[in-house]
Amino acid sequence: MPTRRQALATLAAPAFLAAQPPSDQVRAAIVGVGGRGSADLKSIVGAPNVKLIAVCDIDPDARDRGATIGKDHKPELLEDWRKLVERNDLDAVIIATPVDLHAEMASAALDAGLSVYLEKPMGVDEQDVKTVMDAASRAKGVLQLGFQLRYDPVRRAAIDLIHQGGIGEIAYMQGNRHGGDLPRDKDWIFDASRSGNIIVEQAVHILDLMNWATKTHPLRAMGSGGINVYKNVPPGRTIYDNYAVIYEYPDDVRLTFTHIYIDPSGFTGIQERIWGSEGAVDLPSGTFYELTERGEERVPPRKLFEGDRGNMNQLAMNAFFEHVRARTEPLNNALYGKYATLAAIMGRKAIDEKRFVTWDEVDL
């Protein structure tokens, strides 16, 4: 294993930044043009050598919004997603719908021979994950999950350092996602049966980073959570406004994860940190802190990436289309999508049932 200083000295910029897309055009469509879908649609039309063929949403206002974003492509506007996957003039589809629709849509698209960019998570429960994984195993196309944080060059530099042994052996991990409550106009997200609860719909981003860092998944989880402030706000709410989970990984590594939607503006925010035997790294800032013994001179923190951070959403979408052309495995592939989604489901089960839950219980 290289020493920490060797890893720091040889750390390179993420390879995906230098990749150049081939010249052949990809014909794409999108299903779901809400907040996340609108951002994805902007990335689709911003990607080189991609033709937007169709925009699909049950909401006419969303379809109109899609038509406006993709106006230079003059996409066909559709209401029924099933008609979209039956077309023979598409190479890829981007799915950005509410979570409870992910598994059915993704599996149908993959079975139709299309490549799929599926927004996180895979689904609301274990069966959804199995449905998508089964479809991916027989698919001719590519499946990429919408974990855009993997395409942030700053976080990528931090993960590269970890994988190169730059912090020593991983000992402990911490994730916090603290903020104000979700937009009240998104009625589906407040229904745990549709969104999977906030740990499944939202926390998977950070859980994916921790799985990526360790190159594996947690073995078991325990947690506690509930609704302490926003009871029945909005009416019918069934998702937590706060929770905490402790995950246990192989090699006696722990992750503590807290997630609250009652955080005053500017109070806490998002934290993603990993400690090792030789130092610690803050992922969002890409900063390494060397571990020194008591009485030793403190080593100044070191930035791991210098340069243009770019737009991780655009980088993720560009990479997807490159994989579609080359039929190569994405960085955020089906297996890591499974790991992140099941880790979230395992945590939710531990909270709801007030007990330790093991990986084997959720991995169907």
N, C-alpha and C positions, 0 to 999 in steps of 0.2 A: 504494500500500500504506500503511495507517495506521502511525503510529509506534508504538513499544513502549508509550509512556505513554498514547497514545490508546486502544490496545487494552486496556490494564489498566483505564482509566477507564470504558470502555464494556462491559466483560465482564459478561454477564448470567447468571443462573441457568439451567441446562439447561431447554430448552422442555418436555421430557417430564415434568418435575416438576409442571407446571401443567395438563397435559392432563386432561380430565374424560371418563371413558368414557361412551359412549351407553347408552341404557337397554335395548337389546335383548340378550337372553341368548345366550351362546355355550355350545354343548354340546360338552364336551371329554372326551377319554380319554387315558390315559398307557400307554405300553409301557416296562417296565423300572422296577422300584422298588428299586434298590440304593441306594448312598449318594447319588449325584447325583440319581437319580430320586425318592428320598424328599424331598430338598430341593425339587425341582421340583413335586412333588405338594402340598407345603405351600403353595407359591406359587399353585398352581391353585386350591385351596380358599380361599386368602386373597384372590383377585382378585374384584372386584365383578362381579355379574351373570354368573357362570359356573356352569354345572351340570356336575358330574363324573358322567359316564354310566357309564364302565367303567374298570377297572384290569386291566392284562394283564402277566403275568410267568410264566415257566415254573416258577419256584420257589414252592411253596405258602406258605412262610414270608413271602416277599416280597409275595405277594397278600394275605395276612392283615395284613401291615404297612400295605399300601395301604388295605385296608378300614378299619383303625383310624384312619389319618390322614384318610380321607374319610368317616368314619362319618355325618356329618350329611347327606351326599348319597346314602348307600346305593347305591354304585356296584355294577354287575355285575362279577363277578370272572371273568376269562378266562385261559386258558393259551395259546391259539393266536392270535398277532397277525393272522394272515390273516383270521380271522373278524371281527376288529375293523374292519379297513379295508373289509369288505364291508357293514357296517351302513349304514342310511340315516337314522339318528337322531343323527349326529355332524356337527359343523362343523369340529372341529380335533382333532389328535392331537399329543401331546408324546412324543418318542422319546428315551429315556435308557438305551439298551442298550449293551453292549460295541461298540466301534467297527466291528468287522468286519460288523456287522449294519445299520449306519446306511444305506448306500446302497440296499440292497434294500428296506428298510422305508420309507424316505423316498420313494423313487420310486413304490412301490406306493400309498402314501397320497396323494401328489400326483396320480397318475393316476386315483385314485378320486374326485377332486374335493375332497379335504380340504385345509385349511390345516395346515401342519406347523411345529412348533417342534422343530428338530433340534439335540440337544446336539452341541457341537463334538467332534471335527472332522467333516468330511463323510464321511470314510472312511479306509481304510488305505493306499490307493495312488491313482495317477493315474486309473485306470479308474473307481474308485469316485466320484471327483470328477466325472468326465465324466457318469456315470450320473445323479447328482443334478442336475447343471446342465442336462442334456437334459430331465429331468422337470420342472424348474422353468420351463424355457422354454415348455413347453406346458401348464403348470398353470393352473387357474382359481382356485386358492386362493393363500394367502400362504405364503412360506417364510422363516422367521426362524431364524438360527443362535444357539446358546447361548453367545454371548460376553458374559457378564453384566458384565464390566468396563466395557463401553461405557455402562452405566446407572449407574455410580458417579458421582454429581455432582461429586466432587472431581477424578477423572480427566477427566471431560467438560469441566470448567472449564479444565484444563491444555491439553487438545486444542484447545478453542476459542481460547485465547490463541495457540497455535501457528498456527492457521489465520488468525487476524486479524493475523499478522505481529509478534506481541508479543515473539518471541525473535529476530527477523530471519530470515535464511535458515538453514534446517536444515543443520548441518554434520556432526553425529555423533550416534549413538544407542547406548544400552547397555541390555541386559537381562540380569538374573541371576535364576534360579529355583533357590535353594539350600535344601535341607531334608533331613530324614531320609528313610529308605526308605519306599516305599509299603506300605499295609496288606497283610500276607501272606495274608489270606483272599481277596483278589481275584486268583484264579489266572490269569484271562484277561489281566490287564494286564501280567504278566511274560512273556507270549508275544508277541513282536514281530509275528507274523503276524496276531494278533487285535487288538492295540492300536495297531499302527503304530510301536511303540517310544515312549519317553517324549517325544521331540521332537514327535511327531505328536499323541499323546494329551494331553500336558500343556502343551507350550511354545506351542501355537497361541494361547493367551490373550494372551501378551505380543507375539508376532509380529503378531497382529491389531491391537494398539494402535499398533505402529510403522507398519504399513501404513496405518492410519487417519490417523496424524499426517502421513504423506507423501502420502496420497491415491493410493497406487500400490502396487506389489509389487516385491520385489528382482529384480535382473537375473541375478545369479549368486551362488554360495556355495562356500565351502571350509570344511572342518572336520575334527575329529579327536575320537574318543571310544572308550569301551570299558567293560569291567567290571573294575575294579581291586580292589574290596573284597568285593563280594557275588557272587563267582564261584559259580555253581550254587546261589544262595540267593535264593529257594527253588529246589528241584530243578527243572532244566529251564529256568532263567531265560535269556532271550535279549535282554533289554533292557539298555541301558547303565546304569551307575550314575554316569557323568560324561561330559560332552562339551563342546566349544566349537565355535562356528560363526561365521565372519565373512561377513556378507551385504553385497553391494554394490548400492546403489539408484541410480536416475537422479540426475544432477547431482553425481556423485562423493560421494555420501553413504554412509557405512558404518554398519552395526550390528554390534556384537560381542555375542554371546549365549553365556552359559555356564549350564549346567544340571547340578547334582549332587545325588545323594541320599545323600551321606556327610557332610552338614553337621551338626556338633554343634549342639544346641539353643541358639538365641540368638546364633550366630556370624555368620551372614551374612543369610540370609533372601531376600526378593524385592526387586529393584531394577528400576525402569523410569525411565530418564533420557534427556533429549534436549537437546543443545547447539545453539545457534544463533549467528549473528554478533553478536547483541546481548545474549545471556544464555542461561541454561539453566533447565530446569524439571524438577522431580521429580514424576512423575505420581501415585504413591500418596498423597503428602502434599499435592499441589496447591500446591507452593511454587515461586515464581519467584526466580531469582538473577540480578541484573543484572551484565553484564560490564563491569568498569571497567579502565582502563589502570593500569599500574604507577605508583604514587605518587598516584593519585586516591583520594579518600575512598570507603570501602566503603559501598555502598548496602545497607541491611538487607534480608534476604529478605522476600518478600511472599506472604502466603496469598491464593489465588485464589478460594476458596470459604468462606463462613461460613454456618453453618446446620446443619440436620439432614441428615446424610448418608443416612439411610434405609437400606433393605435393597435392594441392587442386584439380587438374585435376584427379589424381588417386583416391583421396578420394571420389570425386563426382561419378566416374565410379563404384567404389566398392559399393557405396551406391545404385546405380541404380540396380546392379545385385542382391543385397540383397532384394530390393523391388520386383524385378521380381520373386524371389523364394518365398517370403512371401505374394505377392500380397498386399502390403501395400502402403500407400500414401507417395510419396516422399516429402522431405522438399521443393524442388522447383517444385511444382506441376503445373497442368494445369491452375488453377485459377491465381496463381502468374505469370505464363507465359503470361497470358492474360493481367493482370494488367500492367506489364512492357512494353509489346509490344504496347498496346493501349496508354499508357502514352507517349511513343515515337512518335506514330502516331499523337496524339493530339498536341504535341509540334511542329512537322513538319507542321501540318496544320496551326497552329498559325503563324509560320514563313512565310509560303508561301502565306497566305491570309491576313497577317498583321492585325490580329484582335484577340480578346479573343475567344478561342474555349473551349467548355464545354465537360465533359465526356460523357454526353448523346448523343452528336453528333457522337461519334466514337464507342460507345457500341451498336452494332447491335443486 
